[in-house]
Amino acid sequence: MESLFSSGHAADIVLAALIVEGLWLARKGWPLRTLLTMLLPAGLIVLGLRAALVGAAWPWMSLPIALSFPVHLADVLSRSPRS
């Protein structure tokens, strides 16, 4: 188990699960924009986690996490009831 995490492969498994989920939902007819705003923040956070697990420099950890926030906001705003 230690090598699964220290190599970053644990994060790779989560990223693969997100891709499979996205493909499954796309096949069910979900619009691409909805899928991207819904799944991309999680993918970016997991990329930051992967960088941390493999001992990458701090910008490689913080950049994907920071980029996930505006995408998450876009998702929240797209789901909020219209006034």
C-alpha positions in Angstrom: 0.0 0.0 0.0 2.8 2.4 0.8 4.2 2.2 -2.8 0.6 2.8 -4.2 0.6 6.2 -2.4 4.2 7.2 -2.7 4.2 6.6 -6.4 1.0 8.6 -6.9 -0.8 5.7 -8.4 -3.6 6.0 -5.8 -4.4 9.4 -7.3 -4.2 7.8 -10.8 -6.9 5.3 -9.7 -9.2 8.2 -8.6 -8.6 10.1 -11.9 -9.4 6.9 -13.8 -12.6 6.6 -11.9 -13.5 10.2 -12.7 -12.9 9.6 -16.4 -15.0 6.4 -16.3 -17.8 8.4 -14.5 -17.6 11.2 -17.1 -17.8 8.7 -20.0 -20.7 6.9 -18.4 -22.6 10.2 -17.8 -21.8 11.4 -21.4 -23.2 8.2 -22.7 -26.4 8.9 -20.7 -26.7 12.2 -22.5 -25.3 14.7 -20.1 -24.1 17.8 -21.8 -20.3 18.2 -22.0 -20.3 21.6 -20.3 -22.2 20.2 -17.3 -19.8 17.2 -17.1 -16.7 19.5 -17.2 -17.9 21.9 -14.6 -19.0 19.0 -12.4 -16.0 16.7 -12.7 -13.1 19.0 -13.5 -12.7 20.5 -10.0 -12.4 17.0 -8.5 -9.8 16.1 -11.2 -7.8 19.2 -10.5 -7.8 18.6 -6.8 -6.7 15.0 -7.3 -3.9 16.2 -9.6 -2.7 18.5 -6.7 -2.9 15.5 -4.4 -0.9 13.4 -6.8 1.8 16.1 -6.9 1.9 16.1 -3.1 2.2 12.4 -3.0 5.2 12.2 -5.3 7.0 15.1 -3.6 6.6 17.7 -6.4 7.4 21.3 -5.8 4.7 23.4 -4.2 3.5 25.2 -7.4 2.6 21.8 -8.9 0.4 21.1 -5.8 -1.2 24.6 -5.5 -1.8 25.4 -9.2 -4.4 22.7 -9.9 -6.1 23.2 -6.6 -6.3 27.0 -7.3 -7.6 26.4 -10.8 -10.3 24.1 -9.4 -12.0 27.0 -7.6 -13.2 29.0 -10.6 -14.5 25.9 -12.2 -16.3 24.9 -9.1 -17.9 28.4 -8.9 -19.0 28.0 -12.5 -20.7 24.7 -11.6 -22.4 26.2 -8.5 -23.6 29.2 -10.5 -25.0 27.0 -13.3 -27.0 25.0 -10.7 -28.3 27.9 -8.7 -31.9 28.9 -9.2 -32.5 31.8 -11.5 -33.8 34.9 -9.7 
